Amino acid sequence: MLSTSILAASSQKRKQEASLSATAYRLIKEQIICLTLPPAALIDESELARELGIGLTPVRQALRRLAMENLVVILPRRGTLVADLNLSDLQKIYEIRIELEGLACRLAAERATPAQIEQMTRLLQDALLLRAEGENRQLLMADHQLHMLIAQTAHNEFLEEMLERLYGHVLRLWNVSIHRVSGLQEALDEHNQILEAIRMRNGAEASQLMQQHIRRFQAEFLSII
């Protein structure tokens, strides 16, 4: 009986630690993406743990996970740095995104449920309202949600996870440059065309439109950084 109780307590502790680590990962990643933790900044693990109200162990676990996503760099005996923005790396990320997001759109056109298409429609309407109100940073987050919703409707969890990881790097670049971007309304118009192709179950067109959308947005960002 005692051994069973010990095993149960140990299992519960592991679950709590995993939950705290996941929370720390989400909060730290958000700070990196929103530039609260700017590129190349040195991370004070103890201060970060105090700020988040989370223990040092979950914070370190989260940083190791973020290092695997190349959002932080862990230097033995020297500390942890937020990864710098590297233009060459970002160009390579865009090359992958073009192919994977095109695939996601094609699969979404085949597999999205009517409820998911309606959810995308509502999200696009919210994004149009944010654009009208000039809330460009919130618009970026809505754009992220829309892209990830398309990935979810592809019903391929491996594809969704890969795109989420890539998007973290893209969002950092966008947050650096958003105040100089002029083609936000055009991007929303393109999203509307993509959604219509998905609604009409035209996977080839949805894929082509998404790839064109990413190429155009990439070209604009590269022209201003």
N, C-alpha and C positions, 0 to 999 in steps of 0.2 A: 504493500500500500504506500509506504514511504517513497519507494523508488518511483512509483507511478506519479506521485505528487511532485517529486523533483523534476521528472521529465516534462510534466505539464507546465510547471513554472518556467522551466528552461525554454520550452517552446513558445510560451507567451512572451518571454523576454526577447527572444529573437524576432518575433512578429512586431513588437514595439520598436525595436532598434531599426528594423527594416522600414517601418512607417516613418520614423524620424529621419532616416537617411533619405527617403523619397521626398519628404517635405523640404529638407535642406537642399537637395538637388534642384527641386523646382524653384525655390526662392533664390538660390544663388544664380541659377541659369537666367532667371528673369532679370536680376541685377546686371549680369553681363550683357544680355541682349539690349537692355534699356540704357546701357552705358553708365549706370550708377557705379559699376565697377568698370572703369574705362580700359581700353586696350593697353597692354604692357604694365598695368598697375600691379604692384606687389600686394598680395592678399595676406592680411594678418588673421590667421585662423582663429586665434583666441578672441579677438575683437569681433570677428564675424559671428562666432558662436554666441557671444553675449548679445550682439545686435539682433540676432534671429531668435534668441531665447531657446536655443537648441544646444545640446552637449557637443563637446569637441569631437567625439568619435563619429557621430553622424555627419558632421561637417567634413571631416577628413574622408569619410566614405563617399560623400557627394562629390568632393573635389577629384577623387580618383576616377569616378564615373565621368565627370566633365573632362578630365584629361584624355579619356578614351575617345571623346567626341572632339578633341583638339580645341576646346574652348579655354582650357587652362594648360599651363606647362608646369609640371612639378620638377623642381631642380633639387636633387639630393643635397641635404645639409645647407641649402641656400634659401629654400622657400618655394612658394607657389606664385606664379605670375598669371594674369589674364593674358591669353594669347593675343598677340598683336594682329592687326588687320593686314593681310598679305594679299596684294592684288593678284599675284600669280595663282595662289590657292583659290581665290574667289572665282577666277575665270574657269578653273578646273571644276569647281562646284557647279557653276552654271552649265557646263557641258553635260554633267551627269543629270542635273535637274531637268534639262530639256528632254532627255530621253525618258526619265522616270515619270515625269509629270504628264508627258504625252501618253505613256502607257496607262497611268492612273485614269486619265480622262476616257480612254478607250474602254477600259474595264468598267468605269462608272456608268458609261452609256449602256453597257450590257447588264449591269447588276444593281444599279441604284433603285431603291424602292420609291414609290410615289411619296411616301412620308419624307424620305431623305431629300428628294428633289424639292419638295415644299420647304424644307429646312434651309436648303441652299438659296432658294428664292427669297426667303425672309432675311437671311443674312446679307444678301446683296442689297436688298432694300435698306437695311440698316447702314450699310457702307455708303450708299448714295446720300443718306441723310447726314452722315458724318462729313462727307465731302462738301455738302451744301453749307454746313456750319463751320467749315474750315478746320475741323478737328483732324489734322493730318496724321498725328502720331497714333490716335485711336483708330484711324483708318488703316494704318499698317497692321494693327492687331486684328482688325476685321478681315483684312486681306489674308493674313496668316490663317485665320480660322476657316475661311472659305477654301483655301488651297488644301488644308488638312481634312476638311469635310469631304472634298472630292476624293482624297486618298482613302478615307474611311469607306466611302461608297464603292470603292473598287473591291472591297472585301478581301484584301490581301494584307495581313498584319505585318509581313516582312517589308513590303513596299511602303506601307504607312510609316513604319519605324525609320526606315532609311530616309524618307523625305523629311520627317520631323527633325532628324539630326542635321540634315543639310540646311534646313530652314533657319536653324539657330544662327548660322554664320551669315546668311543672307540678311536677316533682320538687323544684325549689328551694323552692316553696311548701310542699310536703309535709314537707321536712326542717326547715323553720322551725316547723311546727305539729304534727308527728306525735305529740308527747308529750301533746297535748290532744285527740286524736281518739279517739272511743269506738266508732265503727262499723266497726272492722276485720274482726271476725268476720262481720258482715252483708255486707261487701264480698266476702269469700271465698265466702259462700253464693251471692251473686249471680254470681260468676265460675263457680261450679259449674253454675248454671242456664244461663248463656251457653254453656258448653262442651257441655252436654247438647243444646242446640238445634243447635249446630254438628254434633255427632255424628249427630243425627237428620236433618241436611241441611235444617233449617227456617230458611232465611235471614231470613225476615220476623220470626220470633220472636227469633232471635239478635240482629238489629239493634235491635229494640224493647227487649230486655232490656239491651243495652249502653248505649243512650241513657238508660234509666231509671237505670242504675248510675252513669253519669257525673253526671247531674243530682242524684242523692241525695248523692253524695260532694262535689260542688261546693257544695251548700247547707250541708253540715256544715262544710266548711272556711271558707266565708264567714261562718258564725256564730261562729267562734272567733278570727278574725284581726282 
